[in-house]
Amino acid sequence: MSTRNHPLAWVPSGYFAMGLPLIMLNLVAPIMFKDLGISDTRVAFWTSLLILPWSLKPLWSPLLEMFRTKKFFVVLTQFLAGISLALVAMTLPLPGFFPYAIAIMAVVAFSGATHDIALDGIYMHELSTSQQAQYIGWQGAFYNIAKVVAMGGLVYLAGVLQSRYGVMTAWMTIMGITGGLLCVLGLYHSWALPRGGERRESSGGFGEVWAVFGDFFRKPHIWIYIAFIFCFRLAEGLVIKIVPLFLKADVGLQGLGLTNEKIGLYYGTFGVIAFVVGSILGGYFISWLKLKRVLFTLVCVFNIPFIVYALLAWFQPSSPLLVCGGIVFEYFSYGFGFVGLNLFIMQQVAPGPHQMAHYAFGTALGNLGVMLPGMISGAISDALGYRQFFLWALLAAIPVLILAMRVPFIHAETDEK
């Protein structure tokens, strides 16, 4: 294998580029809009809606296998997302900028979801089964390094620029930097990425698209797989939207009363670094023992550490070491266990003549497992309070623990492409 096409030449950078648009829309944009005076209600609704393409991507994923190569779509969408974020920067000074910015961000969202489909397709086509397990940790790690760069770096830089040049200039600069970075990555990947196979000749048109959907739902044990994938991230979906609010809430409201700086440091930097380390080690752990033997262990490692937030809510420690240590432990466990879901979809759900499309279906189900409970998590948290909410979220992990003991493996974990 040439150095140019070695997995380490494109897996880390490719999955960093995959993570950046989603993090910018899901985590950074709300902070930007809040700084620019948009109400919490509008920010929460529209930035949540922007994530929808990642759940709907199966609707167009079969089409990508009919037109051009997977590499073409990866490079195209990196340039498209980069240019679009630069255009977002240009809309910010306009009167009534918000709908224009959201409209352009919708292009970023569609582009980012399409990028996911194509890059995952290259990963599955180019790597053997054992390599997929070996590099799944690198995949998850660099996807989340994008979060460190965005939440720990760009948001911090926005604060520095804001104090010197004002809010508008600060966020225009941040959006411009991010757009430029994605364009640079697109240029690099036009050289470094393998082709991921040729486009698949087809004369079936949209009729074949529906056939791809039908083939997915005719797979053996597919309904058990769907339930497992959805339930795997159910507790995460409840917790993930509430944790930052809990960390920031006043102590008298069952929160921890952390400042934005501490949240960025503990949650957005140390926590994500722990996730990266956990992801890499989790990938090698699976490669060593094989997924079937360790799946239940990975499900436990992924879900049970959410108890950290219940303990923090009940005892409300003031010690930075305890708070940061708890967050780091939970994030490490999150990363270690999460690679198991990605590999399960890749090796048990996706195999077949429409591998890329069916992998997109599986990951979209996982996204729904986060999005749908996340939509109601705020109402539940308000009704129960943080202490009872985090205990209730732990109960949501019980179904996947049961399913993990019963989910069938129909494809052997052999070293084949």
Phi, psi and omega in degrees: 000129181290157177300323182300318184257009175300141182308324181288349177279342183222337180296308180300311183291324180295317182280338168296315179294331176292319184285329190299312180299318180296318179295319180297320181282321189275326187242320184276316182304319177301322178294317179299310182296324177298316178297330182269009171091013177279141183293154179301322182298312180292319180299310183297316183294308188286323178288332173290318180296329179298337183279350184304321180304331179291336175269337182265358186302335175300338182294330179242358181299324178297332182293330183293336179281354182255344185231124175058185181266164177297322178300319179304315183289326177297310182295316180302313184288332175293316176295318181296316179294320180296313179296321181295319178295325175296324177292325175302316179302322182287338180279338189301323179284351185287147172298136181061043187293336194303309181296328178293317179297317180296319180298317179290324177296332175296325175295318177301318182295313179297318179297316181296319179294321177294320176302318180301313182301311186291317182292320175298324177296318176298316181302314182288326182285321190272336187253142174289171181300316180292325177293323177302316178293321183294319186262000179298328177292319177296322179301306181293325182297310185282336170301321182270343170298329174302325178291321177297314181297316184285307185280322182271334184255301186291321178293320176298315179298323178300321178295319178296313180295325181297321181290337182261319190239355180100163186296314186298309181297322181300310184283332172298319179295316182297315179295322178294318178299315181296317177298317178297321179297318179294324177293321176297318178296322177298319178296316179297317184286341173296339177260317193273332186287138166289164186288333182073027181090162177278164176295149183271120179294136181208139175246008186275345180059216183290340174299325178288330176302314179293329177296324178297317176299315181298318179299323180298314184279356173261001179297146177301136176063021189297326182288329173293318179298317180299315179297319181296313181297315181296315183287335181306319186255013184297310179296320177301317181300324178289319189279323196296326180281337187268329186305310180299324178293320178296317181297326184273334185299151179298152179301323179294344179254024179072014177265189180252350176065033181282149175282165177300323180297317180290322177298316178298322182286309183288310190270317186272344181242291181299319180297316182289325175299318177298321177300316180300312180298316179298320180298314181296313180294323178298321178297316178290327177298315178293318179300326182284313188255349182077146191296319184301322182288332190246005186300313181298320177300316181295321178297318178295315181298325181288316191264318187297322181297352173299346176299339178307316183288328174296317179295318178297323180291322182284320186261341176044058181294147177264350182289121176302326181296317180292316182294308181295319180298319178296316179296317180297317178299314181295318181292322176300314180296321177302310180296318182298318183278329187295328180299334179297321179293313180301316182289325177298314178298318184295320190257340182245329183263319189281329188307142181142185183291344180241050189301313183297314181295318183288330173294321177298321177301314183297315180292329176295322176298320176297320178296321177296326177296340175265315187293313185294310176294330178297328180293332181255356185296324180296317180295320179294317180297318178297323182285323187262334191087159186298321185297307180291328181299312183292328174293318178297322179296326178297324178297332180292347179276347184299315181303319183288330176296321178291314181296325182298333179278348186238349186294130184277151172249117183252348179247129181292146178272069181259164183272073181230154173274000000 
